[in-house]
Amino acid sequence: MSEEEVGFKEEAAARPERRTRRVESGIPGLDEILHGGIPARNVVLLSGGPGTGKSIFGQQFLYYGLTKGEPGVLVALEEHPAQIIANMMNFGWDVRKYESEGLFAIVDAFTGGIGEYAKREKYVVKTVDDVPSFIDVVREAIRDLKAQRVVIDSVTTLYLTKPAVARSVVMMLKRVLSGLGCTSILVSQVSVGERGFGGPGVEHAADGIIRLDLDEVEGELKRSLIVWKMRGTSHSMRRHVFEITDKGIIVYPHKVLKWRGRAYEEGEA
């Protein structure tokens, strides 16, 4: 081997290995399934039916970031901001302190600016039918807080009356969120029994898809999740059991649901 070749190998060995920066989800067990966490700047579509825990998942992700000094924005499209704060308190996630410190904000896209509560808010969307204006308010909140985590609950509301524009809406959001350096979760609604992701083509626009489900297993409802895709990392390809506790969601990496004939059964990974 020539001196030039030896020098090249030594230089290559001395260079730090390039690794994708990961964001800890704050959901016990999930980062293990994702082989280290969510890649930074990824826009993740969190899809599932009613009662699967989508809102809790997003709120837990945001609150964990706040405890680590990472500012966050929650965009409320389907629930009153006051109710969201009350729901988070039920899990011990008191965001009021972080809100007063300018580390957390709720973009109110639910009340339409109507009511006494809305008069005290800084980030209010008058109508969600005007998607560009909606995105402008979200962008303002992210920039003001220098937010690192964003949750939109739920993005389905933005294209509910026009499903054909679902992919373009998600792409618009992706450009803004990723461009501002945020790691984001877009909650997507599906009907009971539906196995899609909540809109035509949205699965191609998102960097990642996590699907939450609620299935009957031997006469008992079981919650499970599967990582459908996640750019920037390998991940488990199995359907993992999770529970909603009084502390939030816990994922069990070593418990899976397996399809046997015509039904799921629980087993070890």
Backbone bond lengths (Angstrom), bond angles and torsions (degrees), N, CA, C in turn:
res aa  C-N    CA-C-N  psi(-1)  N-CA   C-N-CA  omega(-1)  CA-C   N-CA-C  phi
1 M - - - 1.463 - - 1.523 109.04 -
2 S 1.330 117.00 133.52 1.457 121.08 -177.77 1.523 111.07 -73.56
3 E 1.362 115.32 162.84 1.464 119.52 177.71 1.528 110.98 -62.13
4 E 1.353 115.71 -33.65 1.461 120.55 180.00 1.533 110.52 -64.90
5 E 1.346 115.70 -41.93 1.464 120.04 179.72 1.523 111.18 -67.88
6 V 1.343 116.22 -40.25 1.458 120.36 177.92 1.526 110.37 -62.12
7 G 1.321 115.71 -43.82 1.464 120.25 -179.87 1.517 111.88 -62.84
8 F 1.345 116.57 -39.58 1.462 121.01 179.58 1.527 110.71 -63.43
9 K 1.348 116.66 -43.03 1.469 120.72 -179.02 1.522 110.81 -66.20
10 E 1.351 116.44 -39.92 1.455 119.46 179.82 1.526 110.93 -65.86
11 E 1.351 115.80 -37.97 1.463 120.42 179.23 1.526 110.40 -66.34
12 A 1.331 116.28 -42.04 1.464 121.22 -179.95 1.523 110.96 -64.38
13 A 1.339 116.06 -39.12 1.466 120.53 -179.45 1.524 111.02 -68.24
14 A 1.342 116.12 -30.65 1.458 120.54 -177.71 1.526 112.32 -78.00
15 R 1.350 117.02 -23.01 1.456 120.15 179.97 1.525 110.49 -70.04
16 P 1.333 117.86 136.92 1.470 119.61 178.56 1.519 110.11 -65.86
17 E 1.321 115.73 141.76 1.455 120.34 179.56 1.520 109.69 -69.52
18 R 1.335 115.45 135.17 1.450 119.51 178.62 1.524 109.60 -78.40
19 R 1.306 114.49 124.32 1.452 119.28 -179.91 1.527 109.39 -127.66
20 T 1.287 115.73 146.47 1.449 120.67 175.36 1.519 109.01 -72.11
21 R 1.326 116.73 125.80 1.463 119.65 178.70 1.515 108.84 -67.79
22 R 1.324 116.35 135.66 1.451 121.55 -177.51 1.528 110.87 -108.68
23 V 1.304 114.95 149.57 1.457 122.30 174.83 1.521 107.82 -111.61
24 E 1.331 116.76 123.24 1.461 120.59 178.52 1.528 109.35 -69.50
25 S 1.321 116.18 131.03 1.462 120.40 -175.88 1.524 112.65 -74.17
26 G 1.345 117.31 -29.84 1.451 120.39 -174.25 1.514 112.90 81.90
27 I 1.332 116.18 4.83 1.460 121.92 178.27 1.530 107.57 -107.21
28 P 1.331 118.31 108.32 1.465 120.83 -176.22 1.526 112.16 -52.28
29 G 1.332 115.59 128.96 1.452 121.79 177.82 1.514 114.60 94.04
30 L 1.332 118.10 -25.23 1.464 119.94 -176.23 1.522 112.20 -70.03
31 D 1.340 116.95 -42.51 1.460 119.64 -177.92 1.525 111.54 -63.85
32 E 1.331 116.29 -29.77 1.464 119.68 176.15 1.529 110.45 -65.21
33 I 1.314 116.44 -40.81 1.465 121.07 178.16 1.534 110.90 -66.39
34 L 1.350 115.70 -33.21 1.462 121.16 -179.92 1.526 112.47 -88.35
35 H 1.314 116.16 7.33 1.466 122.32 177.76 1.527 111.97 56.35
36 G 1.351 114.52 40.71 1.458 117.91 173.57 1.514 115.65 131.51
37 G 1.309 119.20 -9.70 1.457 121.21 179.99 1.512 112.02 121.55
38 I 1.331 115.63 178.61 1.464 121.77 -179.93 1.527 109.26 -80.51
39 P 1.334 118.62 127.57 1.463 119.51 176.05 1.526 110.95 -57.73
40 A 1.328 116.08 134.55 1.458 121.50 -178.02 1.526 111.02 -57.36
41 R 1.318 115.53 142.76 1.469 126.09 179.59 1.519 113.56 75.85
42 N 1.319 118.24 -2.27 1.463 119.50 178.04 1.528 110.63 -66.01
43 V 1.316 115.44 143.17 1.458 122.70 172.07 1.525 106.42 -105.06
44 V 1.338 115.99 111.53 1.461 121.87 -172.43 1.524 110.35 -105.94
45 L 1.316 116.01 127.05 1.452 121.97 174.76 1.524 108.16 -87.18
46 L 1.323 116.04 117.88 1.463 121.70 178.79 1.519 107.47 -102.88
47 S 1.315 115.99 103.33 1.458 121.79 -170.54 1.522 111.33 -108.50
48 G 1.338 115.99 144.04 1.457 119.16 177.59 1.511 112.27 173.47
49 G 1.315 116.17 166.88 1.450 122.41 179.49 1.517 112.06 -86.83
50 P 1.335 117.17 -176.84 1.465 121.02 179.55 1.525 111.67 -65.04
51 G 1.331 115.34 139.96 1.457 120.44 176.57 1.511 115.58 81.77
52 T 1.323 117.36 7.14 1.466 119.48 -177.41 1.529 113.06 -88.66
53 G 1.340 118.10 -12.46 1.463 120.32 175.70 1.514 114.80 100.86
54 K 1.318 117.73 21.07 1.467 120.64 -176.50 1.531 112.52 -62.30
55 S 1.323 116.36 -47.79 1.469 119.94 -178.26 1.522 111.15 -64.33
56 I 1.330 116.25 -42.06 1.471 120.42 178.66 1.524 109.95 -61.53
57 F 1.308 116.74 -42.85 1.466 122.59 178.38 1.535 109.70 -55.26
58 G 1.323 116.67 -51.38 1.460 120.60 -178.46 1.515 112.63 -63.74
59 Q 1.324 116.97 -42.76 1.463 120.74 -179.64 1.528 111.63 -66.05
60 Q 1.312 116.50 -37.45 1.464 121.15 178.47 1.522 110.56 -65.94
61 F 1.316 116.28 -41.05 1.465 122.77 176.73 1.530 110.70 -59.39
62 L 1.319 116.63 -44.31 1.461 120.85 -179.93 1.519 111.92 -68.64
63 Y 1.323 116.36 -46.23 1.468 119.38 -175.78 1.526 111.34 -63.93
64 Y 1.332 116.57 -40.54 1.461 119.30 178.23 1.527 109.97 -59.50
65 G 1.323 116.84 -41.59 1.458 120.09 177.61 1.511 112.11 -60.20
66 L 1.332 116.88 -41.02 1.460 120.84 179.14 1.524 111.29 -60.73
67 T 1.325 116.69 -39.76 1.471 120.02 179.57 1.528 111.58 -67.43
68 K 1.326 116.52 -18.66 1.468 121.62 178.45 1.527 111.94 -100.70
69 G 1.342 116.41 9.91 1.456 120.21 178.67 1.510 114.64 80.06
70 E 1.328 117.18 19.56 1.460 121.59 -179.70 1.529 109.40 -104.40
71 P 1.333 118.38 109.89 1.464 121.20 -178.64 1.527 111.73 -59.68
72 G 1.338 115.21 148.70 1.454 119.39 -177.68 1.515 113.06 -140.91
73 V 1.332 115.06 153.76 1.461 122.43 178.01 1.524 108.72 -126.79
74 L 1.327 116.30 131.33 1.457 121.76 174.68 1.527 107.87 -112.37
75 V 1.314 117.08 123.60 1.459 122.36 179.24 1.521 108.08 -99.05
76 A 1.338 115.77 113.35 1.466 121.67 -174.14 1.520 110.23 -97.79
77 L 1.327 115.71 112.48 1.457 121.57 -179.98 1.524 113.11 -110.18
78 E 1.342 117.18 -19.01 1.458 119.16 -172.52 1.528 113.76 -128.06
79 E 1.323 116.90 5.56 1.461 119.36 -178.43 1.521 109.51 -151.06
80 H 1.325 116.50 146.61 1.455 121.65 -179.72 1.533 109.39 -64.96
81 P 1.330 117.77 136.00 1.476 120.30 179.93 1.523 113.94 -54.08
82 A 1.334 117.45 -37.32 1.469 119.76 179.13 1.522 111.13 -64.19
83 Q 1.321 116.81 -37.59 1.455 120.91 178.84 1.521 110.84 -69.28
84 I 1.321 116.91 -36.43 1.476 120.99 177.90 1.522 110.26 -61.58
85 I 1.334 116.45 -46.42 1.465 120.36 179.81 1.530 110.29 -62.27
86 A 1.342 116.62 -40.62 1.466 120.68 178.81 1.527 110.85 -64.61
87 N 1.335 116.73 -41.19 1.470 120.69 178.99 1.526 111.24 -63.52
88 M 1.331 116.49 -40.24 1.459 120.32 179.59 1.530 110.82 -66.68
89 M 1.323 116.39 -34.80 1.458 120.50 177.93 1.528 111.28 -61.78
90 N 1.326 116.75 -30.71 1.468 120.49 179.78 1.526 112.12 -61.67
91 F 1.323 116.32 -24.69 1.470 120.99 178.67 1.535 111.86 -99.51
92 G 1.324 115.89 4.28 1.459 119.73 -178.33 1.508 113.24 85.01
93 W 1.328 116.88 15.75 1.465 121.09 -178.09 1.524 109.11 -99.98
94 D 1.309 116.68 85.11 1.463 122.11 -177.93 1.524 109.08 -87.58
95 V 1.318 116.38 102.46 1.472 120.78 -175.87 1.527 112.33 -90.70
96 R 1.329 117.53 -3.00 1.468 119.48 -174.72 1.523 111.96 -62.77
97 K 1.317 117.13 -38.52 1.473 121.00 179.02 1.528 110.30 -62.66
98 Y 1.321 116.00 -44.47 1.467 120.60 -179.46 1.531 110.83 -68.27
99 E 1.325 115.39 -32.46 1.468 119.96 177.95 1.524 109.89 -65.12
100 S 1.343 116.56 -44.00 1.465 120.84 -179.54 1.524 112.18 -68.19
101 E 1.328 116.31 -24.72 1.469 120.92 179.50 1.526 112.28 -88.92
102 G 1.331 117.03 0.28 1.459 120.39 178.67 1.514 114.00 76.94
103 L 1.344 116.41 23.63 1.459 120.64 179.79 1.529 112.40 -104.36
104 F 1.323 116.21 -12.94 1.467 120.37 -177.81 1.519 109.58 -141.01
105 A 1.318 116.01 141.28 1.463 120.51 176.79 1.520 109.58 -148.80
106 I 1.320 114.87 149.23 1.458 121.41 172.58 1.520 108.03 -108.24
107 V 1.316 115.88 125.71 1.461 120.53 171.54 1.523 106.59 -86.50
108 D 1.327 115.83 116.17 1.464 121.30 -176.04 1.527 110.08 -86.18
109 A 1.323 115.46 100.82 1.462 121.19 175.12 1.527 109.48 -112.73
110 F 1.340 115.28 23.08 1.463 121.00 -177.70 1.531 112.33 -108.41
111 T 1.344 117.06 -47.74 1.462 120.00 -173.36 1.524 113.23 -78.87
112 G 1.333 117.37 -19.88 1.468 119.80 -175.97 1.512 112.46 69.02
113 G 1.331 116.23 19.22 1.464 120.41 179.59 1.511 113.38 82.68
114 I 1.334 117.00 8.43 1.466 121.47 -177.97 1.533 109.98 -94.79
115 G 1.335 116.92 133.83 1.460 120.85 176.87 1.522 112.41 108.37
116 E 1.326 115.51 161.70 1.462 121.35 -177.55 1.521 111.74 -65.79
117 Y 1.327 116.87 -37.75 1.463 120.16 -178.55 1.526 110.36 -60.26
118 A 1.326 116.01 -44.32 1.468 120.96 -177.11 1.527 111.90 -62.83
119 K 1.338 117.25 -28.42 1.465 120.44 -178.78 1.523 111.53 -67.01
120 R 1.332 116.48 -22.93 1.475 120.44 -178.65 1.526 112.53 -92.39
121 E 1.331 116.36 -4.88 1.459 119.95 -175.72 1.528 111.88 -89.54
122 K 1.322 114.91 151.25 1.463 120.42 -179.92 1.517 112.34 -92.11
123 Y 1.336 116.47 -36.15 1.462 120.22 -174.71 1.530 109.18 -113.64
124 V 1.328 115.52 99.03 1.461 121.97 -176.76 1.522 109.55 -125.87
125 V 1.322 116.02 130.94 1.462 122.14 175.88 1.524 107.57 -100.26
126 K 1.327 116.13 120.53 1.465 119.99 -176.85 1.524 112.04 -70.64
127 T 1.329 116.33 -41.25 1.457 120.30 178.33 1.520 110.51 -147.41
128 V 1.311 117.26 133.52 1.465 120.79 -179.29 1.518 111.58 -83.33
129 D 1.331 116.62 -7.40 1.470 119.10 178.07 1.524 111.49 -67.79
130 D 1.333 116.12 -26.11 1.463 121.36 177.70 1.530 107.58 -93.66
131 V 1.340 116.17 86.58 1.465 121.15 -174.55 1.531 112.69 -60.22
132 P 1.355 120.14 -44.73 1.472 119.22 178.44 1.527 113.18 -57.36
133 S 1.343 117.75 -41.16 1.470 120.53 178.68 1.524 110.69 -67.10
134 F 1.329 115.62 -39.41 1.462 120.86 175.70 1.530 110.32 -57.10
135 I 1.320 116.18 -47.14 1.465 120.88 -178.73 1.527 111.11 -65.29
136 D 1.333 117.18 -34.03 1.464 120.42 177.70 1.522 111.39 -61.97
137 V 1.333 117.85 -41.31 1.469 121.26 179.28 1.523 110.03 -67.15
138 V 1.334 116.69 -41.92 1.463 120.55 178.18 1.526 109.89 -62.06
139 R 1.317 116.87 -43.52 1.472 121.45 179.52 1.534 110.62 -60.96
140 E 1.322 116.73 -41.95 1.461 120.94 179.43 1.524 111.51 -61.21
141 A 1.328 116.14 -44.67 1.465 119.72 -179.85 1.526 111.31 -63.36
142 I 1.320 116.60 -43.00 1.474 121.01 -179.42 1.518 110.42 -62.50
143 R 1.318 116.29 -44.28 1.467 120.01 -178.58 1.522 111.50 -67.28
144 D 1.337 117.28 -41.86 1.464 120.33 -178.92 1.526 111.16 -61.82
145 L 1.330 116.60 -41.51 1.466 121.07 -177.01 1.525 112.94 -88.87
146 K 1.337 116.07 -12.34 1.473 120.50 -169.59 1.531 108.92 54.84
147 A 1.326 114.39 47.24 1.465 121.48 -173.93 1.518 112.20 -64.34
148 Q 1.318 114.72 139.70 1.459 121.45 176.48 1.519 111.97 -104.92
149 R 1.342 116.60 -21.66 1.464 121.67 179.08 1.523 109.31 -127.79
150 V 1.330 115.48 137.45 1.461 121.22 179.19 1.526 108.91 -136.37
151 V 1.331 116.10 137.22 1.461 121.80 173.31 1.519 108.28 -126.46
152 I 1.331 116.83 129.36 1.464 122.43 175.72 1.523 107.63 -112.94
153 D 1.341 115.94 117.68 1.467 121.33 -172.94 1.541 109.56 -130.04
154 S 1.334 117.56 102.59 1.446 125.13 -2.07 1.527 108.74 -121.86
155 V 1.320 114.35 150.70 1.453 120.45 -178.53 1.522 111.81 -66.53
156 T 1.328 116.99 -22.73 1.467 121.40 -179.48 1.523 111.44 -58.41
157 T 1.331 117.16 -32.32 1.454 121.54 -179.69 1.530 111.75 -59.81
158 L 1.318 116.93 -29.85 1.460 121.33 -176.87 1.520 112.83 -70.16
159 Y 1.331 117.68 -24.38 1.460 119.16 -178.55 1.531 112.17 -130.80
160 L 1.329 115.91 22.24 1.463 120.24 -176.40 1.526 112.28 -59.14
161 T 1.343 116.14 -41.93 1.469 119.27 -178.54 1.526 112.73 -83.88
162 K 1.346 116.30 -13.22 1.465 120.61 -179.70 1.532 109.46 -135.45
163 P 1.329 117.82 74.42 1.472 121.05 -176.44 1.524 113.97 -57.12
164 A 1.326 117.28 -26.38 1.462 120.80 -176.95 1.530 112.53 -65.68
165 V 1.342 116.99 -20.76 1.470 119.64 -178.45 1.524 111.67 -95.72
166 A 1.326 117.53 7.78 1.465 120.95 -175.70 1.527 112.26 -55.01
167 R 1.329 116.24 -49.03 1.464 119.74 -176.25 1.533 111.14 -64.33
168 S 1.326 117.75 -41.41 1.458 120.13 -178.46 1.528 111.35 -66.68
169 V 1.339 117.27 -35.76 1.464 120.89 178.09 1.524 110.30 -65.55
170 V 1.333 116.32 -45.01 1.469 120.11 179.01 1.525 110.28 -63.83
171 M 1.318 118.05 -37.68 1.471 120.94 178.67 1.524 110.91 -65.42
172 M 1.326 117.06 -40.70 1.471 120.29 177.43 1.522 110.83 -60.87
173 L 1.323 115.79 -45.22 1.460 120.06 179.01 1.524 111.32 -64.84
174 K 1.317 115.48 -40.49 1.461 119.95 -179.07 1.524 111.42 -60.67
175 R 1.319 116.83 -42.73 1.465 120.05 -179.58 1.521 111.45 -62.04
176 V 1.317 116.18 -40.04 1.467 120.20 -179.57 1.526 111.22 -72.39
177 L 1.330 116.55 -50.30 1.458 120.78 -174.69 1.519 112.19 -65.58
178 S 1.314 116.23 -49.16 1.463 119.66 179.63 1.523 110.92 -67.53
179 G 1.330 116.08 -38.22 1.464 120.34 -179.75 1.515 112.76 -63.35
180 L 1.341 117.19 -30.45 1.465 121.49 178.71 1.531 112.32 -90.08
181 G 1.334 116.06 5.13 1.467 120.45 174.42 1.510 115.15 83.76
182 C 1.335 117.34 17.70 1.469 120.53 -177.35 1.522 111.68 -88.99
183 T 1.308 115.33 147.93 1.467 122.07 165.78 1.516 105.12 -100.96
184 S 1.336 116.41 123.23 1.456 119.69 -164.97 1.516 113.62 -129.19
185 I 1.324 114.42 152.23 1.460 122.18 173.94 1.526 108.52 -122.71
186 L 1.318 116.11 123.03 1.453 122.22 176.10 1.522 107.61 -106.56
187 V 1.313 116.76 110.24 1.459 121.16 179.74 1.524 108.64 -73.70
188 S 1.323 115.93 132.89 1.463 121.76 -178.11 1.521 109.86 -128.13
189 Q 1.332 115.57 128.05 1.455 121.25 -176.45 1.535 111.35 -89.19
190 V 1.321 116.31 140.93 1.461 121.34 170.11 1.526 108.14 -133.24
191 S 1.318 116.01 159.04 1.453 120.92 179.55 1.526 110.46 -78.16
192 V 1.320 116.07 159.75 1.466 121.07 176.56 1.528 109.18 -58.54
193 G 1.310 116.48 127.58 1.461 121.52 179.69 1.504 114.70 87.91
194 E 1.344 117.45 -13.51 1.462 120.38 179.06 1.518 109.73 -76.07
195 R 1.325 116.78 135.51 1.458 120.00 -178.00 1.529 112.97 -107.28
196 G 1.319 116.82 14.40 1.462 120.05 176.89 1.516 110.86 -86.40
197 F 1.355 115.07 -157.30 1.464 119.47 -175.87 1.518 113.11 -124.81
198 G 1.333 117.12 7.90 1.455 119.03 172.11 1.505 116.37 104.04
199 G 1.310 118.55 9.22 1.465 120.72 178.17 1.509 110.10 169.77
200 P 1.337 117.59 144.61 1.466 120.08 -177.47 1.525 112.71 -65.25
201 G 1.313 115.63 122.68 1.461 119.94 174.21 1.508 116.18 85.58
202 V 1.345 118.75 -5.31 1.472 118.88 -176.24 1.519 111.72 -66.96
203 E 1.332 116.66 -26.31 1.463 119.38 -179.18 1.523 112.04 -65.01
204 H 1.343 117.01 -24.80 1.465 120.52 179.13 1.524 111.35 -82.60
205 A 1.340 116.63 -26.70 1.462 120.39 -177.65 1.525 112.32 -80.38
206 A 1.329 117.42 -31.69 1.463 120.59 -176.56 1.522 111.25 -79.99
207 D 1.348 115.61 151.02 1.466 120.62 175.59 1.521 111.20 -76.75
208 G 1.324 115.61 -29.70 1.458 119.75 -178.94 1.512 110.78 -143.92
209 I 1.315 116.03 155.61 1.466 121.50 175.00 1.524 108.47 -134.25
210 I 1.323 115.76 125.26 1.462 121.43 171.41 1.519 106.81 -118.57
211 R 1.300 116.01 124.10 1.457 121.39 -176.36 1.529 109.36 -106.68
212 L 1.351 117.26 125.59 1.460 123.04 176.18 1.525 108.95 -104.49
213 D 1.332 116.24 136.99 1.458 120.20 -178.16 1.514 111.83 -136.09
214 L 1.314 114.79 159.55 1.455 123.37 176.71 1.523 106.86 -131.59
215 D 1.341 117.09 111.76 1.458 121.92 -174.51 1.520 110.64 -128.01
216 E 1.321 115.47 152.01 1.458 120.51 175.96 1.524 109.53 -83.76
217 V 1.317 115.56 124.53 1.464 121.66 178.43 1.526 107.82 -125.85
218 E 1.309 116.08 109.88 1.471 122.01 -179.96 1.524 111.85 51.64
219 G 1.330 115.39 47.26 1.458 121.02 175.66 1.509 115.57 81.27
220 E 1.339 117.82 7.54 1.463 121.78 -178.56 1.525 109.13 -132.33
221 L 1.342 115.92 138.21 1.461 119.90 177.89 1.524 110.08 -75.56
222 K 1.324 115.45 130.32 1.466 122.09 179.36 1.524 109.42 -123.13
223 R 1.315 115.12 135.50 1.459 120.32 174.84 1.525 109.41 -92.01
224 S 1.323 115.53 141.63 1.469 119.88 178.00 1.512 109.49 -148.90
225 L 1.317 115.36 159.28 1.465 120.12 175.43 1.520 109.65 -136.54
226 I 1.310 114.14 154.04 1.455 120.68 175.93 1.525 108.26 -139.66
227 V 1.317 117.29 134.57 1.459 121.95 176.03 1.522 106.95 -84.78
228 W 1.316 116.44 108.23 1.461 121.25 -175.46 1.526 110.98 -75.65
229 K 1.328 114.40 -39.56 1.467 119.62 174.18 1.516 108.47 -161.37
230 M 1.337 116.50 157.30 1.453 121.15 176.33 1.527 108.21 -159.41
231 R 1.317 115.72 105.65 1.465 119.64 179.77 1.516 110.38 -66.17
232 G 1.326 115.66 139.72 1.450 120.68 175.31 1.512 114.81 92.90
233 T 1.322 117.55 0.73 1.464 119.61 178.91 1.526 110.48 -158.61
234 S 1.315 115.24 151.97 1.460 119.66 165.90 1.526 107.03 -78.16
235 H 1.319 117.03 165.31 1.461 119.67 -179.30 1.518 109.79 -160.79
236 S 1.311 115.79 164.57 1.453 120.85 176.44 1.521 109.86 -62.59
237 M 1.314 116.24 143.35 1.461 121.70 179.01 1.523 110.97 -105.04
238 R 1.331 116.79 13.60 1.461 120.61 -176.01 1.530 111.33 -104.83
239 R 1.340 115.56 161.86 1.455 122.30 177.64 1.530 108.26 -91.44
240 H 1.328 116.17 112.48 1.462 121.52 -173.06 1.524 112.01 -101.38
241 V 1.315 115.24 142.23 1.460 122.46 178.41 1.534 109.41 -75.65
242 F 1.338 116.09 140.43 1.469 119.65 170.97 1.516 109.61 -139.76
243 E 1.325 114.85 162.29 1.466 121.51 179.46 1.520 109.69 -130.36
244 I 1.328 115.05 153.90 1.458 121.20 171.62 1.524 107.18 -104.67
245 T 1.323 116.21 114.37 1.460 122.20 -178.70 1.526 109.45 -107.82
246 D 1.337 117.54 -178.21 1.463 120.33 177.89 1.519 111.99 -72.65
247 K 1.345 116.97 -4.91 1.463 122.33 176.15 1.527 111.65 -108.06
248 G 1.328 116.15 1.40 1.458 119.68 -179.04 1.518 111.94 115.45
249 I 1.312 115.53 -160.76 1.465 121.76 -176.43 1.524 110.87 -84.07
250 I 1.318 115.40 138.08 1.465 122.64 172.49 1.529 107.53 -126.64
251 V 1.319 116.26 126.01 1.462 121.88 177.95 1.523 108.92 -100.73
252 Y 1.330 116.01 139.38 1.468 120.83 -179.60 1.533 109.15 -108.01
253 P 1.340 116.55 97.79 1.474 120.15 -176.41 1.524 113.74 -59.25
254 H 1.336 117.62 -25.39 1.466 120.37 -175.22 1.537 112.75 -100.78
255 K 1.343 115.96 7.39 1.464 120.35 173.72 1.529 108.75 -116.03
256 V 1.308 116.71 128.59 1.457 120.39 -178.54 1.524 110.42 -131.08
257 L 1.334 114.72 158.23 1.458 120.86 170.17 1.525 107.69 -102.44
258 K 1.315 115.89 127.79 1.464 121.46 -179.29 1.523 109.56 -114.22
259 W 1.323 115.61 137.41 1.457 120.34 178.97 1.522 109.62 -81.34
260 R 1.315 115.41 119.56 1.457 121.11 -179.84 1.525 109.31 -122.55
261 G 1.308 116.46 105.70 1.460 119.71 179.03 1.505 112.19 68.06
262 R 1.334 117.33 -97.63 1.443 121.61 -177.32 1.515 113.52 -119.49
263 A 1.312 117.44 10.92 1.469 119.26 -176.63 1.530 110.26 -154.42
264 Y 1.349 115.06 163.81 1.462 121.42 175.35 1.528 109.16 -84.75
265 E 1.314 114.89 151.13 1.463 120.51 167.88 1.519 107.85 -138.27
266 E 1.333 115.37 147.22 1.458 120.20 -177.86 1.512 109.97 -84.46
267 G 1.354 115.17 143.00 1.461 120.02 179.12 1.517 110.48 -156.53
268 E 1.315 115.45 -179.28 1.463 121.33 178.36 1.517 109.88 -87.30
269 A 1.323 115.54 147.42 1.469 120.98 179.76 1.521 110.24 -71.43
